[in-house]
Amino acid sequence: VMSSKKVLMFGWEYPPHHSGGLGVACKGMAHALIDNDVHVCFMLPKTMPIRDVKVPVAFADKHIEKQAPLTGHLEVLARELQNPYLNSVQYELKMNHFIASGGKIFPRSLFEQVEYYGALVHTLSQKELDQYDVIHAHDWLCFPAGIAAKKRTGKPFIAHIHATEFDRCGGQNVNQRVYDKEREGFHAADHIIAVSELTRRTVINHYGIHPEKVSVVHNGNTEAIGKGTTRFSSLK
């Protein structure tokens, strides 16, 4: 494994500020990459109090004027809004509760937050982005950010899919907007990592992706994660 690779990893959440298993999986992956001599900077959409002595954590909104940090009940409510598994009705109810409790947030909807994450990549300096060899983004929530970084740097983009829209809805009543974001990310990526063979087949069969473009790396397979990222970094 080469030791010179530097990965800019776009995530949506990171422990202890996480609403599900995605943040936990991403943290484990970042630690595994570092154990395999890969430098990782884990980027989140907005600033929050996180300190990981092993993984450098950065925030895409660091150049944007921010409101006062949330504390207590408001912080809990804001974290709930980041749950990617909320449906639109649940999200609107939680958003209204957050605002009624004194919270201020922009953008309003989950889709707007995802697009805003992508837009924030353009506030980062070219020098900062160019230092990385690989762009790595997790799920549709982070694909716009990954695509924006790829367009600005020309570096290889790995799209990591933990669960597709077909997995979440059981193949029924697929959310077209989520599907479109997933498909856009898959087609823009130089390579795709799926967490299971079932997910790999879903990506191939439902999103029109060539089988050679999708690899399976099971969660917890630290050796495969380290070798895979350094191998995919040569794609261009």
N, C-alpha and C positions, 0 to 999 in steps of 0.2 A: 504494500500500500504506500502510495506516495505521501509525503508529509507536507507538501507545499500547497495543497488545495485549500481554498477558502470558499466557504459556502454562505450565501446570504439566504436565510430561511425565513419565509413569510408565514407567520402563524396568526391565528385568531384569538387564542387565549393561552395562558400559561399559569401553572400552579404558583401560588395558592389561589389565584383569581381565575377560576375556570368553572364552567357550568356542566361539563360532561367529561367524557373520556378522551376527547381530542387533545386537550391541553396536556393531559398526563402522557399520552402517547408521544406527543411532540417533544416533551421534555426528555423522555427516555431516549428518543431518537437523537436529540442534540447531544446528550451525554455520551451515547454510543459512538457517534461520529468523532467526538473529541478523543474518546478512548482509542479510536482507530487512526489517530494522528491527522485528523481533518479539523481545520479551524472553522468554527461556526459562529455566526452572529445571528441571533434569533430576534426578528423584528415583529413588533406588535403594532396594531393600528393606532392605539392611543396610550398616552403615558399613564402608568399606574405603579404603585409601590411594589416593585419586584426586585429581589436581589438573589442572584444565583452565582455562587462563588466560582462555578465551573464554566458556565455559559454566559458570554456577553449578551445582554438583552438591550435592544434599542427600540426606539419608538418613532413611528413614521410621522407623528404630529409634532415632533420636537421643535420645528421652526414656526409652528402656528401658535398664535396667542391663545392661551387656555383659560378656562374658568377655574375658580378655586377648587382644589382637590376635594373630592367627595369623601365623606366620612360617615361612619355608622350606618343608619338605615338606608340613606341615599346610595351609599356604596353598594349595599346588598341589592337594592332595586336595579341599579345600573348594571350590575353583573348579570342579573336575570335577563336583561334585555339582550345580552350577547349570546344567549342560548340559541344555537343554530337550528334546534329542533322545534321551536315554537311555530305554530301556524299563524296566519295573518290575524285571526281574531284574538288569539292569546297575546300576540305581540302588542296589538292596539290597546288591549286592556291593561297590560303591564306598563305600557308607555304612558297612558292616561294617569295611572296611579303614581308613576314616577314624577310626572309634571305637577300633579296635584299635591305631591309631598314637597314641592319646592325645587325639583330638579330641572335643569336646563340642558337640552341636548340638541345637537345638530350634526348630521342630518337626522330626520325623523324616523324613516323606515329602515328595516334591516337591509333592503336592497340599496337604499341610499348610502348606508354606512359602508357597504361592500364597494360601491363605486367610489366613494370618498377615499377609501383606503388606497385604491388604485391611483386616484388623483394626487394623494399625498406623496407618492413616489417621485412626482415631478418637482417637489419642494426639496428633495435631497440633492446634494451636490454631485456633479459628475465624477469628481475625484473619489468621493465616498463609494459610489456604486462601482466604479471601474476596478476597485481593488479586489473584487471577488471573481472567482473562476466559474462559479455555478450559481444559478438562481433556483431556489427550491420552494415551492408553495403548496400549502395543504388545503385541499377541498375547494369548492367553488367560492367560498368566502374570501379566499386569498388569491384566487387565480387572476383577477384583474390587476392586483399589485404585481404578481409575477410576470404577467404579460407586459406591463408598463416598464418593469426593470429590464426585461429582455429587449424591448424595443430601444431603450436608451443605451444599452451596453453591447448588444449583440452576443451576450454570453448565453451558453446553453441553459435552457429552462426545463426543470423537472417538475411535472405536475403529480403530486402525491394524492391519491384518492382513497379515503378511508371508508366512505359510504356514498353511493350514488343516489340520485333522486329515486331511482327504481327500487333501491334497497329500502329507503325510508317509507315509501308509500305502498310497497308490496306490488308494484306494477300497475296500480290503479290510481286514477286521478293525479297523474304526474303534473307537478307545478312546472309550467312551460318556461317561466322566467328562470327558475333554477336550472332546468335542463339546458337552456340556451347558454347559461354561464358555464356550466360544466363542459358542454360541447366546444365552446369557444376556447376554454383552457386546454382541453385535450388536443385540439387541432393546432394550437399555437405552440404546444410543448415539443421539445426535442425528444423527450422520453416520458413515459408515464409509469409510475409505481402504483400497483394495486396491492391491497393488504391480503387478498385471497384469490384463489383461482376463479371462484364464482364472480367476484368483482371484476376480475380481468375479462372474463367472458362477457359480462354486461357492458363493459366499456367497448369491447370489440363489436358486439352484436347490435347495440342500441345507439352507438355514437359514431359509427362508421370509421373506426380506427384500425389500422393495419396491425395484425397480431404481433409482428416483430417490434412494434413500438411500445408494447406493454409488458412489463415484468412484474412478477409477484415477489414481494418481500413481506413475509409475515411479521407482525409486531413482535418485538423481542429478539429478532434475529440480528444481533448487533454486528456480527461478522459480515453478513450480507449487506447490511446498511452501509457500513464503511467502505467495502469494496465496490458496491454499486454506485455510490456517489462519485468516487474517484474515476470509475470507468465511464460513467455518463458525462463527466466533465470534459471529455475529449470530443464529444459530439458537437458538430457545428456545421 
